[in-house]
Amino acid sequence: MPHAQWRPLAKTASAGAVWARVTATPKQLTIEPGAGLPTVSCGGPGTAYDAARAASAQRTDCSYTYLRSSKGQPHGAYQMTVTVIWGGSWVGSGGAGGGLPDVSRSTTFGVRVAEGQGLYG
């Protein structure tokens, strides 16, 4: 998830002089890599891939590295699910407000992983 999208979102609705503002803030990102592999949970989106750096120098605090190709998986891909948990709050024109229950949103997609082998000698 790009850092630019990891930010609070707010919307205000009004009817005459009465209004209410709701703010949703991303709290947690969870990566389920599929095939029973360990889940990764993060408090943010991590560090984006930087094409200017070598692959060995890429580091992020929120990622998953597959150690095997996806060839043996159904449809040749791992089924990854990414979930973001959002916290919410509201405030109204009369001064009332408070917290809202957390909401989670998920998406699942196929991740194809290739494996390369070389001979040394």
Biopython code that builds the backbone (N, CA, C, O; Angstrom):
import numpy as np
from Bio.PDB.StructureBuilder import StructureBuilder

atoms = [
    (1, "MET", "N", (0.852, -1.168, 0.000)),
    (1, "MET", "CA", (0.000, 0.000, 0.000)),
    (1, "MET", "C", (0.897, 1.231, 0.000)),
    (1, "MET", "O", (1.766, 1.354, 0.864)),
    (2, "PRO", "N", (0.709, 2.134, -0.940)),
    (2, "PRO", "CA", (1.535, 3.345, -0.980)),
    (2, "PRO", "C", (1.343, 4.210, 0.270)),
    (2, "PRO", "O", (0.240, 4.316, 0.806)),
    (3, "HIS", "N", (2.446, 4.828, 0.723)),
    (3, "HIS", "CA", (2.371, 5.698, 1.901)),
    (3, "HIS", "C", (1.335, 6.797, 1.727)),
    (3, "HIS", "O", (0.677, 7.180, 2.695)),
    (4, "ALA", "N", (1.179, 7.311, 0.516)),
    (4, "ALA", "CA", (0.220, 8.396, 0.274)),
    (4, "ALA", "C", (-1.213, 7.966, 0.577)),
    (4, "ALA", "O", (-2.060, 8.807, 0.879)),
    (5, "GLN", "N", (-1.491, 6.661, 0.500)),
    (5, "GLN", "CA", (-2.840, 6.170, 0.781)),
    (5, "GLN", "C", (-3.020, 5.776, 2.249)),
    (5, "GLN", "O", (-4.146, 5.542, 2.687)),
    (6, "TRP", "N", (-1.926, 5.699, 3.012)),
    (6, "TRP", "CA", (-1.995, 5.330, 4.428)),
    (6, "TRP", "C", (-2.169, 6.611, 5.239)),
    (6, "TRP", "O", (-1.223, 7.114, 5.846)),
    (7, "ARG", "N", (-3.378, 7.118, 5.237)),
    (7, "ARG", "CA", (-3.669, 8.385, 5.905)),
    (7, "ARG", "C", (-5.135, 8.411, 6.298)),
    (7, "ARG", "O", (-5.938, 7.667, 5.736)),
    (8, "PRO", "N", (-5.495, 9.257, 7.252)),
    (8, "PRO", "CA", (-6.909, 9.373, 7.613)),
    (8, "PRO", "C", (-7.740, 9.898, 6.443)),
    (8, "PRO", "O", (-7.274, 10.714, 5.647)),
    (9, "LEU", "N", (-8.959, 9.421, 6.359)),
    (9, "LEU", "CA", (-9.926, 9.898, 5.370)),
    (9, "LEU", "C", (-11.107, 10.469, 6.133)),
    (9, "LEU", "O", (-11.571, 9.867, 7.101)),
    (10, "ALA", "N", (-11.596, 11.619, 5.709)),
    (10, "ALA", "CA", (-12.697, 12.265, 6.422)),
    (10, "ALA", "C", (-13.778, 12.699, 5.441)),
    (10, "ALA", "O", (-13.502, 13.034, 4.289)),
    (11, "LYS", "N", (-14.992, 12.683, 5.919)),
    (11, "LYS", "CA", (-16.144, 13.109, 5.117)),
    (11, "LYS", "C", (-17.123, 13.828, 6.033)),
    (11, "LYS", "O", (-17.368, 13.395, 7.159)),
    (12, "THR", "N", (-17.679, 14.926, 5.543)),
    (12, "THR", "CA", (-18.662, 15.698, 6.298)),
    (12, "THR", "C", (-19.992, 15.673, 5.560)),
    (12, "THR", "O", (-20.044, 15.844, 4.342)),
    (13, "ALA", "N", (-21.061, 15.460, 6.310)),
    (13, "ALA", "CA", (-22.424, 15.513, 5.756)),
    (13, "ALA", "C", (-23.186, 16.583, 6.525)),
    (13, "ALA", "O", (-23.005, 16.746, 7.731)),
    (14, "SER", "N", (-24.042, 17.309, 5.809)),
    (14, "SER", "CA", (-24.799, 18.362, 6.484)),
    (14, "SER", "C", (-26.231, 18.409, 5.976)),
    (14, "SER", "O", (-26.542, 17.998, 4.858)),
    (15, "ALA", "N", (-27.084, 18.927, 6.845)),
    (15, "ALA", "CA", (-28.488, 19.177, 6.515)),
    (15, "ALA", "C", (-28.848, 20.490, 7.208)),
    (15, "ALA", "O", (-29.109, 20.527, 8.410)),
    (16, "GLY", "N", (-28.854, 21.549, 6.430)),
    (16, "GLY", "CA", (-29.078, 22.863, 7.027)),
    (16, "GLY", "C", (-27.897, 23.238, 7.902)),
    (16, "GLY", "O", (-26.750, 23.174, 7.460)),
    (17, "ALA", "N", (-28.168, 23.628, 9.136)),
    (17, "ALA", "CA", (-27.107, 24.042, 10.053)),
    (17, "ALA", "C", (-26.507, 22.869, 10.825)),
    (17, "ALA", "O", (-25.555, 23.054, 11.583)),
    (18, "VAL", "N", (-27.046, 21.679, 10.644)),
    (18, "VAL", "CA", (-26.568, 20.496, 11.369)),
    (18, "VAL", "C", (-25.579, 19.738, 10.488)),
    (18, "VAL", "O", (-25.831, 19.530, 9.301)),
    (19, "TRP", "N", (-24.456, 19.326, 11.070)),
    (19, "TRP", "CA", (-23.459, 18.572, 10.316)),
    (19, "TRP", "C", (-22.813, 17.500, 11.194)),
    (19, "TRP", "O", (-22.856, 17.559, 12.423)),
    (20, "ALA", "N", (-22.226, 16.542, 10.532)),
    (20, "ALA", "CA", (-21.453, 15.491, 11.205)),
    (20, "ALA", "C", (-20.243, 15.172, 10.338)),
    (20, "ALA", "O", (-20.334, 15.119, 9.112)),
    (21, "ARG", "N", (-19.112, 14.960, 10.996)),
    (21, "ARG", "CA", (-17.876, 14.621, 10.285)),
    (21, "ARG", "C", (-17.377, 13.278, 10.808)),
    (21, "ARG", "O", (-17.244, 13.077, 12.015)),
    (22, "VAL", "N", (-17.106, 12.369, 9.886)),
    (22, "VAL", "CA", (-16.587, 11.041, 10.213)),
    (22, "VAL", "C", (-15.158, 10.952, 9.689)),
    (22, "VAL", "O", (-14.880, 11.335, 8.552)),
    (23, "THR", "N", (-14.258, 10.446, 10.524)),
    (23, "THR", "CA", (-12.869, 10.260, 10.120)),
    (23, "THR", "C", (-12.494, 8.795, 10.317)),
    (23, "THR", "O", (-12.721, 8.227, 11.385)),
    (24, "ALA", "N", (-11.921, 8.190, 9.286)),
    (24, "ALA", "CA", (-11.427, 6.810, 9.353)),
    (24, "ALA", "C", (-9.902, 6.852, 9.239)),
    (24, "ALA", "O", (-9.355, 7.527, 8.367)),
    (25, "THR", "N", (-9.223, 6.124, 10.129)),
    (25, "THR", "CA", (-7.764, 6.118, 10.163)),
    (25, "THR", "C", (-7.260, 4.683, 10.060)),
    (25, "THR", "O", (-7.678, 3.828, 10.841)),
    (26, "PRO", "N", (-6.351, 4.397, 9.091)),
    (26, "PRO", "CA", (-5.816, 3.037, 9.004)),
    (26, "PRO", "C", (-4.976, 2.717, 10.239)),
    (26, "PRO", "O", (-4.155, 3.523, 10.675)),
    (27, "LYS", "N", (-5.200, 1.512, 10.798)),
    (27, "LYS", "CA", (-4.526, 1.114, 12.033)),
    (27, "LYS", "C", (-3.565, -0.052, 11.844)),
    (27, "LYS", "O", (-2.493, -0.085, 12.448)),
    (28, "GLN", "N", (-3.952, -1.006, 11.004)),
    (28, "GLN", "CA", (-3.148, -2.228, 10.878)),
    (28, "GLN", "C", (-3.299, -2.799, 9.479)),
    (28, "GLN", "O", (-4.371, -2.747, 8.876)),
    (29, "LEU", "N", (-2.194, -3.348, 8.976)),
    (29, "LEU", "CA", (-2.160, -4.032, 7.687)),
    (29, "LEU", "C", (-1.757, -5.474, 7.959)),
    (29, "LEU", "O", (-0.763, -5.722, 8.642)),
    (30, "THR", "N", (-2.519, -6.426, 7.431)),
    (30, "THR", "CA", (-2.211, -7.845, 7.608)),
    (30, "THR", "C", (-2.039, -8.490, 6.243)),
    (30, "THR", "O", (-2.865, -8.302, 5.350)),
    (31, "ILE", "N", (-0.960, -9.252, 6.087)),
    (31, "ILE", "CA", (-0.683, -9.988, 4.852)),
    (31, "ILE", "C", (-0.795, -11.469, 5.159)),
    (31, "ILE", "O", (-0.055, -11.996, 5.990)),
    (32, "GLU", "N", (-1.727, -12.142, 4.485)),
    (32, "GLU", "CA", (-1.836, -13.599, 4.553)),
    (32, "GLU", "C", (-1.329, -14.116, 3.212)),
    (32, "GLU", "O", (-2.043, -14.012, 2.215)),
    (33, "PRO", "N", (-0.108, -14.674, 3.155)),
    (33, "PRO", "CA", (0.496, -15.032, 1.881)),
    (33, "PRO", "C", (-0.114, -16.247, 1.187)),
    (33, "PRO", "O", (0.202, -16.510, 0.027)),
    (34, "GLY", "N", (-0.973, -16.986, 1.866)),
    (34, "GLY", "CA", (-1.606, -18.157, 1.266)),
    (34, "GLY", "C", (-0.857, -19.438, 1.569)),
    (34, "GLY", "O", (0.246, -19.405, 2.115)),
    (35, "ALA", "N", (-1.455, -20.575, 1.213)),
    (35, "ALA", "CA", (-0.864, -21.909, 1.357)),
    (35, "ALA", "C", (-0.463, -22.227, 2.794)),
    (35, "ALA", "O", (0.462, -23.009, 3.016)),
    (36, "GLY", "N", (-1.146, -21.631, 3.771)),
    (36, "GLY", "CA", (-0.841, -21.907, 5.165)),
    (36, "GLY", "C", (0.441, -21.274, 5.676)),
    (36, "GLY", "O", (0.903, -21.607, 6.767)),
    (37, "LEU", "N", (1.020, -20.370, 4.904)),
    (37, "LEU", "CA", (2.258, -19.707, 5.316)),
    (37, "LEU", "C", (1.966, -18.674, 6.402)),
    (37, "LEU", "O", (0.827, -18.223, 6.525)),
    (38, "PRO", "N", (2.975, -18.287, 7.198)),
    (38, "PRO", "CA", (2.741, -17.385, 8.329)),
    (38, "PRO", "C", (2.214, -16.011, 7.905)),
    (38, "PRO", "O", (2.629, -15.452, 6.890)),
    (39, "THR", "N", (1.297, -15.493, 8.704)),
    (39, "THR", "CA", (0.713, -14.175, 8.480)),
    (39, "THR", "C", (1.648, -13.095, 9.013)),
    (39, "THR", "O", (2.315, -13.289, 10.029)),
    (40, "VAL", "N", (1.693, -11.961, 8.326)),
    (40, "VAL", "CA", (2.497, -10.810, 8.739)),
    (40, "VAL", "C", (1.539, -9.676, 9.088)),
    (40, "VAL", "O", (0.652, -9.352, 8.298)),
    (41, "SER", "N", (1.707, -9.065, 10.272)),
    (41, "SER", "CA", (0.893, -7.913, 10.668)),
    (41, "SER", "C", (1.795, -6.711, 10.882)),
    (41, "SER", "O", (2.872, -6.831, 11.465)),
    (42, "CYS", "N", (1.355, -5.552, 10.410)),
    (42, "CYS", "CA", (2.161, -4.339, 10.452)),
    (42, "CYS", "C", (1.310, -3.158, 10.897)),
    (42, "CYS", "O", (0.100, -3.133, 10.673)),
    (43, "GLY", "N", (1.946, -2.186, 11.526)),
    (43, "GLY", "CA", (1.253, -0.980, 11.944)),
    (43, "GLY", "C", (1.240, 0.094, 10.880)),
    (43, "GLY", "O", (0.782, 1.208, 11.134)),
    (44, "GLY", "N", (1.734, -0.216, 9.694)),
    (44, "GLY", "CA", (1.783, 0.739, 8.593)),
    (44, "GLY", "C", (2.034, 0.016, 7.291)),
    (44, "GLY", "O", (2.101, -1.213, 7.272)),
    (45, "PRO", "N", (2.176, 0.754, 6.194)),
    (45, "PRO", "CA", (2.298, 0.126, 4.880)),
    (45, "PRO", "C", (3.684, -0.394, 4.547)),
    (45, "PRO", "O", (3.852, -1.060, 3.525)),
    (46, "GLY", "N", (4.685, -0.113, 5.374)),
    (46, "GLY", "CA", (6.035, -0.554, 5.067)),
    (46, "GLY", "C", (6.739, 0.429, 4.152)),
    (46, "GLY", "O", (6.236, 1.520, 3.884)),
    (47, "THR", "N", (7.903, 0.030, 3.679)),
    (47, "THR", "CA", (8.721, 0.868, 2.809)),
    (47, "THR", "C", (8.562, 0.388, 1.379)),
    (47, "THR", "O", (8.678, -0.807, 1.106)),
    (48, "ALA", "N", (8.303, 1.294, 0.482)),
    (48, "ALA", "CA", (8.080, 0.941, -0.924)),
    (48, "ALA", "C", (9.368, 0.445, -1.581)),
    (48, "ALA", "O", (10.469, 0.827, -1.184)),
    (49, "TYR", "N", (9.212, -0.409, -2.587)),
    (49, "TYR", "CA", (10.339, -0.884, -3.382)),
    (49, "TYR", "C", (10.982, 0.305, -4.073)),
    (49, "TYR", "O", (10.282, 1.169, -4.601)),
    (50, "ASP", "N", (12.302, 0.360, -4.075)),
    (50, "ASP", "CA", (13.046, 1.455, -4.692)),
    (50, "ASP", "C", (13.873, 0.890, -5.834)),
    (50, "ASP", "O", (14.869, 0.208, -5.597)),
    (51, "ALA", "N", (13.473, 1.165, -7.069)),
    (51, "ALA", "CA", (14.149, 0.621, -8.247)),
    (51, "ALA", "C", (15.600, 1.091, -8.345)),
    (51, "ALA", "O", (16.392, 0.478, -9.061)),
    (52, "ALA", "N", (15.960, 2.153, -7.651)),
    (52, "ALA", "CA", (17.326, 2.665, -7.699)),
    (52, "ALA", "C", (18.279, 1.852, -6.818)),
    (52, "ALA", "O", (19.495, 2.024, -6.901)),
    (53, "ARG", "N", (17.740, 0.976, -5.983)),
    (53, "ARG", "CA", (18.579, 0.169, -5.094)),
    (53, "ARG", "C", (18.624, -1.275, -5.576)),
    (53, "ARG", "O", (17.687, -1.769, -6.203)),
    (54, "ALA", "N", (19.729, -1.936, -5.271)),
    (54, "ALA", "CA", (19.874, -3.349, -5.626)),
    (54, "ALA", "C", (18.855, -4.179, -4.855)),
    (54, "ALA", "O", (18.425, -3.795, -3.767)),
    (55, "ALA", "N", (18.471, -5.319, -5.425)),
    (55, "ALA", "CA", (17.486, -6.190, -4.778)),
    (55, "ALA", "C", (17.943, -6.589, -3.379)),
    (55, "ALA", "O", (17.125, -6.671, -2.462)),
    (56, "SER", "N", (19.237, -6.838, -3.206)),
    (56, "SER", "CA", (19.755, -7.243, -1.896)),
    (56, "SER", "C", (19.685, -6.111, -0.866)),
    (56, "SER", "O", (19.766, -6.364, 0.336)),
    (57, "ALA", "N", (19.538, -4.881, -1.324)),
    (57, "ALA", "CA", (19.475, -3.719, -0.422)),
    (57, "ALA", "C", (18.042, -3.305, -0.100)),
    (57, "ALA", "O", (17.824, -2.360, 0.658)),
    (58, "GLN", "N", (17.069, -4.006, -0.669)),
    (58, "GLN", "CA", (15.667, -3.674, -0.402)),
    (58, "GLN", "C", (15.289, -4.197, 0.972)),
    (58, "GLN", "O", (15.430, -5.388, 1.249)),
    (59, "ARG", "N", (14.819, -3.331, 1.814)),
    (59, "ARG", "CA", (14.356, -3.719, 3.143)),
    (59, "ARG", "C", (13.048, -3.002, 3.424)),
    (59, "ARG", "O", (12.877, -1.831, 3.084)),
    (60, "THR", "N", (12.147, -3.708, 4.037)),
    (60, "THR", "CA", (10.889, -3.100, 4.430)),
    (60, "THR", "C", (10.458, -3.692, 5.761)),
    (60, "THR", "O", (10.863, -4.796, 6.125)),
    (61, "ASP", "N", (9.658, -2.966, 6.459)),
    (61, "ASP", "CA", (9.174, -3.448, 7.745)),
    (61, "ASP", "C", (7.801, -4.101, 7.621)),
    (61, "ASP", "O", (7.171, -4.423, 8.629)),
    (62, "CYS", "N", (7.340, -4.295, 6.395)),
    (62, "CYS", "CA", (6.039, -4.935, 6.191)),
    (62, "CYS", "C", (6.033, -5.645, 4.838)),
    (62, "CYS", "O", (5.643, -5.065, 3.824)),
    (63, "SER", "N", (6.466, -6.890, 4.834)),
    (63, "SER", "CA", (6.525, -7.631, 3.573)),
    (63, "SER", "C", (6.517, -9.133, 3.854)),
    (63, "SER", "O", (6.584, -9.570, 5.003)),
    (64, "TYR", "N", (6.434, -9.900, 2.784)),
    (64, "TYR", "CA", (6.552, -11.347, 2.888)),
    (64, "TYR", "C", (7.435, -11.820, 1.742)),
    (64, "TYR", "O", (7.247, -11.396, 0.602)),
    (65, "THR", "N", (8.392, -12.690, 2.028)),
    (65, "THR", "CA", (9.263, -13.251, 1.004)),
    (65, "THR", "C", (8.913, -14.719, 0.818)),
    (65, "THR", "O", (8.999, -15.507, 1.759)),
    (66, "TYR", "N", (8.520, -15.086, -0.396)),
    (66, "TYR", "CA", (8.229, -16.486, -0.709)),
    (66, "TYR", "C", (9.545, -17.215, -0.943)),
    (66, "TYR", "O", (10.432, -16.701, -1.624)),
    (67, "LEU", "N", (9.669, -18.408, -0.380)),
    (67, "LEU", "CA", (10.893, -19.196, -0.512)),
    (67, "LEU", "C", (10.771, -20.287, -1.562)),
    (67, "LEU", "O", (11.762, -20.939, -1.890)),
    (68, "ARG", "N", (9.579, -20.497, -2.092)),
    (68, "ARG", "CA", (9.340, -21.513, -3.123)),
    (68, "ARG", "C", (8.473, -20.919, -4.231)),
    (68, "ARG", "O", (7.707, -19.981, -4.013)),
    (69, "SER", "N", (8.614, -21.484, -5.405)),
    (69, "SER", "CA", (7.784, -21.018, -6.518)),
    (69, "SER", "C", (6.323, -21.395, -6.266)),
    (69, "SER", "O", (6.014, -22.233, -5.419)),
    (70, "SER", "N", (5.458, -20.768, -7.005)),
    (70, "SER", "CA", (4.021, -21.043, -6.868)),
    (70, "SER", "C", (3.558, -22.123, -7.844)),
    (70, "SER", "O", (2.357, -22.350, -7.989)),
    (71, "LYS", "N", (4.492, -22.785, -8.509)),
    (71, "LYS", "CA", (4.146, -23.778, -9.529)),
    (71, "LYS", "C", (3.188, -24.849, -9.015)),
    (71, "LYS", "O", (2.279, -25.245, -9.744)),
    (72, "GLY", "N", (3.359, -25.324, -7.800)),
    (72, "GLY", "CA", (2.517, -26.387, -7.256)),
    (72, "GLY", "C", (1.219, -25.904, -6.625)),
    (72, "GLY", "O", (0.434, -26.715, -6.136)),
    (73, "GLN", "N", (0.985, -24.611, -6.628)),
    (73, "GLN", "CA", (-0.234, -24.051, -6.033)),
    (73, "GLN", "C", (-1.393, -24.128, -7.025)),
    (73, "GLN", "O", (-1.162, -24.184, -8.233)),
    (74, "PRO", "N", (-2.631, -24.133, -6.538)),
    (74, "PRO", "CA", (-3.778, -24.101, -7.452)),
    (74, "PRO", "C", (-3.672, -22.901, -8.397)),
    (74, "PRO", "O", (-3.397, -21.781, -7.967)),
    (75, "HIS", "N", (-3.890, -23.146, -9.660)),
    (75, "HIS", "CA", (-3.807, -22.121, -10.708)),
    (75, "HIS", "C", (-2.407, -21.511, -10.811)),
    (75, "HIS", "O", (-2.244, -20.447, -11.410)),
    (76, "GLY", "N", (-1.397, -22.169, -10.236)),
    (76, "GLY", "CA", (-0.016, -21.708, -10.342)),
    (76, "GLY", "C", (0.282, -20.422, -9.593)),
    (76, "GLY", "O", (1.248, -19.732, -9.916)),
    (77, "ALA", "N", (-0.539, -20.083, -8.587)),
    (77, "ALA", "CA", (-0.331, -18.832, -7.851)),
    (77, "ALA", "C", (-0.703, -19.008, -6.383)),
    (77, "ALA", "O", (-1.637, -19.737, -6.047)),
    (78, "TYR", "N", (0.040, -18.333, -5.520)),
    (78, "TYR", "CA", (-0.363, -18.231, -4.115)),
    (78, "TYR", "C", (-1.555, -17.275, -4.056)),
    (78, "TYR", "O", (-1.587, -16.278, -4.777)),
    (79, "GLN", "N", (-2.515, -17.570, -3.217)),
    (79, "GLN", "CA", (-3.673, -16.683, -3.041)),
    (79, "GLN", "C", (-3.431, -15.802, -1.817)),
    (79, "GLN", "O", (-3.698, -16.206, -0.685)),
    (80, "MET", "N", (-2.922, -14.600, -2.060)),
    (80, "MET", "CA", (-2.594, -13.663, -0.986)),
    (80, "MET", "C", (-3.816, -12.825, -0.630)),
    (80, "MET", "O", (-4.546, -12.367, -1.510)),
    (81, "THR", "N", (-4.033, -12.629, 0.674)),
    (81, "THR", "CA", (-5.093, -11.743, 1.153)),
    (81, "THR", "C", (-4.450, -10.627, 1.961)),
    (81, "THR", "O", (-3.671, -10.882, 2.880)),
    (82, "VAL", "N", (-4.777, -9.400, 1.615)),
    (82, "VAL", "CA", (-4.288, -8.227, 2.341)),
    (82, "VAL", "C", (-5.490, -7.557, 2.998)),
    (82, "VAL", "O", (-6.492, -7.278, 2.340)),
    (83, "THR", "N", (-5.383, -7.301, 4.298)),
    (83, "THR", "CA", (-6.473, -6.697, 5.067)),
    (83, "THR", "C", (-5.974, -5.431, 5.750)),
    (83, "THR", "O", (-4.889, -5.415, 6.330)),
    (84, "VAL", "N", (-6.768, -4.376, 5.678)),
    (84, "VAL", "CA", (-6.488, -3.144, 6.418)),
    (84, "VAL", "C", (-7.609, -2.951, 7.428)),
    (84, "VAL", "O", (-8.788, -3.010, 7.080)),
    (85, "ILE", "N", (-7.232, -2.718, 8.682)),
    (85, "ILE", "CA", (-8.207, -2.406, 9.731)),
    (85, "ILE", "C", (-8.219, -0.890, 9.913)),
    (85, "ILE", "O", (-7.179, -0.258, 10.097)),
    (86, "TRP", "N", (-9.427, -0.327, 9.856)),
    (86, "TRP", "CA", (-9.629, 1.112, 9.998)),
    (86, "TRP", "C", (-10.321, 1.399, 11.321)),
    (86, "TRP", "O", (-11.285, 0.725, 11.685)),
    (87, "GLY", "N", (-9.831, 2.396, 12.034)),
    (87, "GLY", "CA", (-10.509, 2.907, 13.218)),
    (87, "GLY", "C", (-11.277, 4.154, 12.819)),
    (87, "GLY", "O", (-10.913, 4.827, 11.855)),
    (88, "GLY", "N", (-12.327, 4.466, 13.545)),
    (88, "GLY", "CA", (-13.133, 5.623, 13.167)),
    (88, "GLY", "C", (-13.569, 6.463, 14.341)),
    (88, "GLY", "O", (-13.612, 5.999, 15.481)),
    (89, "SER", "N", (-13.893, 7.712, 14.043)),
    (89, "SER", "CA", (-14.448, 8.617, 15.040)),
    (89, "SER", "C", (-15.382, 9.589, 14.329)),
    (89, "SER", "O", (-15.340, 9.738, 13.108)),
    (90, "TRP", "N", (-16.219, 10.241, 15.117)),
    (90, "TRP", "CA", (-17.135, 11.215, 14.534)),
    (90, "TRP", "C", (-17.292, 12.391, 15.488)),
    (90, "TRP", "O", (-17.077, 12.274, 16.694)),
    (91, "VAL", "N", (-17.671, 13.516, 14.917)),
    (91, "VAL", "CA", (-17.976, 14.712, 15.686)),
    (91, "VAL", "C", (-19.127, 15.419, 14.979)),
    (91, "VAL", "O", (-19.210, 15.414, 13.751)),
    (92, "GLY", "N", (-19.999, 16.015, 15.752)),
    (92, "GLY", "CA", (-21.153, 16.703, 15.182)),
    (92, "GLY", "C", (-21.176, 18.178, 15.534)),
    (92, "GLY", "O", (-20.439, 18.636, 16.407)),
    (93, "SER", "N", (-22.028, 18.910, 14.845)),
    (93, "SER", "CA", (-22.116, 20.354, 15.033)),
    (93, "SER", "C", (-22.537, 20.737, 16.445)),
    (93, "SER", "O", (-22.235, 21.845, 16.889)),
    (94, "GLY", "N", (-23.215, 19.867, 17.154)),
    (94, "GLY", "CA", (-23.633, 20.156, 18.520)),
    (94, "GLY", "C", (-22.567, 19.861, 19.552)),
    (94, "GLY", "O", (-22.804, 20.029, 20.749)),
    (95, "GLY", "N", (-21.384, 19.419, 19.111)),
    (95, "GLY", "CA", (-20.297, 19.122, 20.030)),
    (95, "GLY", "C", (-20.209, 17.665, 20.435)),
    (95, "GLY", "O", (-19.228, 17.256, 21.057)),
    (96, "ALA", "N", (-21.212, 16.876, 20.095)),
    (96, "ALA", "CA", (-21.164, 15.442, 20.409)),
    (96, "ALA", "C", (-20.169, 14.751, 19.484)),
    (96, "ALA", "O", (-19.801, 15.293, 18.442)),
    (97, "GLY", "N", (-19.743, 13.572, 19.862)),
    (97, "GLY", "CA", (-18.826, 12.802, 19.037)),
    (97, "GLY", "C", (-18.384, 11.565, 19.781)),
    (97, "GLY", "O", (-18.833, 11.302, 20.897)),
    (98, "GLY", "N", (-17.513, 10.817, 19.168)),
    (98, "GLY", "CA", (-17.014, 9.622, 19.822)),
    (98, "GLY", "C", (-16.366, 8.675, 18.845)),
    (98, "GLY", "O", (-16.193, 8.979, 17.665)),
    (99, "GLY", "N", (-16.011, 7.514, 19.370)),
    (99, "GLY", "CA", (-15.376, 6.488, 18.557)),
    (99, "GLY", "C", (-16.397, 5.633, 17.838)),
    (99, "GLY", "O", (-17.557, 5.551, 18.241)),
    (100, "LEU", "N", (-15.956, 5.007, 16.782)),
    (100, "LEU", "CA", (-16.768, 4.076, 16.002)),
    (100, "LEU", "C", (-16.078, 2.719, 16.008)),
    (100, "LEU", "O", (-14.860, 2.659, 16.182)),
    (101, "PRO", "N", (-16.820, 1.624, 15.822)),
    (101, "PRO", "CA", (-16.195, 0.299, 15.779)),
    (101, "PRO", "C", (-15.200, 0.199, 14.614)),
    (101, "PRO", "O", (-15.391, 0.812, 13.564)),
    (102, "ASP", "N", (-14.141, -0.584, 14.822)),
    (102, "ASP", "CA", (-13.184, -0.827, 13.742)),
    (102, "ASP", "C", (-13.877, -1.513, 12.571)),
    (102, "ASP", "O", (-14.832, -2.271, 12.746)),
    (103, "VAL", "N", (-13.374, -1.227, 11.377)),
    (103, "VAL", "CA", (-13.872, -1.841, 10.148)),
    (103, "VAL", "C", (-12.672, -2.423, 9.417)),
    (103, "VAL", "O", (-11.630, -1.775, 9.331)),
    (104, "SER", "N", (-12.803, -3.642, 8.887)),
    (104, "SER", "CA", (-11.713, -4.224, 8.100)),
    (104, "SER", "C", (-12.155, -4.389, 6.655)),
    (104, "SER", "O", (-13.310, -4.704, 6.368)),
    (105, "ARG", "N", (-11.210, -4.169, 5.758)),
    (105, "ARG", "CA", (-11.435, -4.349, 4.328)),
    (105, "ARG", "C", (-10.310, -5.221, 3.794)),
    (105, "ARG", "O", (-9.137, -4.991, 4.089)),
    (106, "SER", "N", (-10.682, -6.229, 3.002)),
    (106, "SER", "CA", (-9.707, -7.194, 2.488)),
    (106, "SER", "C", (-9.819, -7.323, 0.985)),
    (106, "SER", "O", (-10.865, -7.060, 0.391)),
    (107, "THR", "N", (-8.719, -7.731, 0.386)),
    (107, "THR", "CA", (-8.716, -8.098, -1.024)),
    (107, "THR", "C", (-7.811, -9.317, -1.184)),
    (107, "THR", "O", (-6.782, -9.427, -0.518)),
    (108, "THR", "N", (-8.198, -10.218, -2.060)),
    (108, "THR", "CA", (-7.430, -11.435, -2.323)),
    (108, "THR", "C", (-7.053, -11.459, -3.797)),
    (108, "THR", "O", (-7.866, -11.131, -4.661)),
    (109, "PHE", "N", (-5.819, -11.849, -4.077)),
    (109, "PHE", "CA", (-5.349, -11.893, -5.461)),
    (109, "PHE", "C", (-4.266, -12.956, -5.593)),
    (109, "PHE", "O", (-3.646, -13.353, -4.607)),
    (110, "GLY", "N", (-4.048, -13.407, -6.814)),
    (110, "GLY", "CA", (-3.035, -14.415, -7.091)),
    (110, "GLY", "C", (-1.654, -13.795, -7.210)),
    (110, "GLY", "O", (-1.488, -12.733, -7.810)),
    (111, "VAL", "N", (-0.655, -14.473, -6.628)),
    (111, "VAL", "CA", (0.736, -14.036, -6.725)),
    (111, "VAL", "C", (1.532, -15.174, -7.340)),
    (111, "VAL", "O", (1.689, -16.232, -6.731)),
    (112, "ARG", "N", (2.028, -14.956, -8.540)),
    (112, "ARG", "CA", (2.858, -15.965, -9.206)),
    (112, "ARG", "C", (4.318, -15.732, -8.817)),
    (112, "ARG", "O", (4.838, -14.622, -8.931)),
    (113, "VAL", "N", (4.965, -16.802, -8.356)),
    (113, "VAL", "CA", (6.355, -16.720, -7.917)),
    (113, "VAL", "C", (7.168, -17.695, -8.749)),
    (113, "VAL", "O", (6.883, -18.893, -8.763)),
    (114, "ALA", "N", (8.186, -17.185, -9.446)),
    (114, "ALA", "CA", (9.066, -18.022, -10.256)),
    (114, "ALA", "C", (10.311, -18.364, -9.439)),
    (114, "ALA", "O", (10.654, -17.678, -8.476)),
    (115, "GLU", "N", (10.965, -19.428, -9.844)),
    (115, "GLU", "CA", (12.180, -19.854, -9.161)),
    (115, "GLU", "C", (13.250, -20.064, -10.215)),
    (115, "GLU", "O", (13.014, -20.701, -11.241)),
    (116, "GLY", "N", (14.416, -19.528, -9.953)),
    (116, "GLY", "CA", (15.530, -19.704, -10.879)),
    (116, "GLY", "C", (16.663, -20.446, -10.198)),
    (116, "GLY", "O", (16.936, -20.234, -9.017)),
    (117, "GLN", "N", (17.321, -21.317, -10.948)),
    (117, "GLN", "CA", (18.457, -22.050, -10.404)),
    (117, "GLN", "C", (19.617, -21.895, -11.366)),
    (117, "GLN", "O", (19.439, -21.804, -12.580)),
    (118, "GLY", "N", (20.784, -21.867, -10.805)),
    (118, "GLY", "CA", (21.973, -21.735, -11.636)),
    (118, "GLY", "C", (23.020, -22.761, -11.241)),
    (118, "GLY", "O", (22.983, -23.327, -10.148)),
    (119, "LEU", "N", (23.940, -22.985, -12.140)),
    (119, "LEU", "CA", (25.055, -23.891, -11.863)),
    (119, "LEU", "C", (26.293, -23.057, -11.601)),
    (119, "LEU", "O", (26.549, -22.068, -12.287)),
    (120, "TYR", "N", (27.040, -23.457, -10.623)),
    (120, "TYR", "CA", (28.272, -22.761, -10.292)),
    (120, "TYR", "C", (29.390, -23.783, -10.343)),
    (120, "TYR", "O", (29.282, -24.872, -9.780)),
    (121, "GLY", "N", (30.413, -23.437, -10.990)),
    (121, "GLY", "CA", (31.467, -24.420, -10.968)),
    (121, "GLY", "C", (32.446, -24.196, -11.981)),
    (121, "GLY", "O", (33.410, -24.956, -12.087)),
]
sb = StructureBuilder()
sb.init_structure("model")
sb.init_model(0)
sb.init_chain("A")
sb.init_seg("    ")
for serial, (resi, resn, name, xyz) in enumerate(atoms, 1):
    if name == "N":
        sb.init_residue(resn, " ", resi, " ")
    sb.init_atom(name, np.array(xyz, "f"), 0.0, 1.0, " ", f" {name:<3s}", serial, name[0])
structure = sb.get_structure()
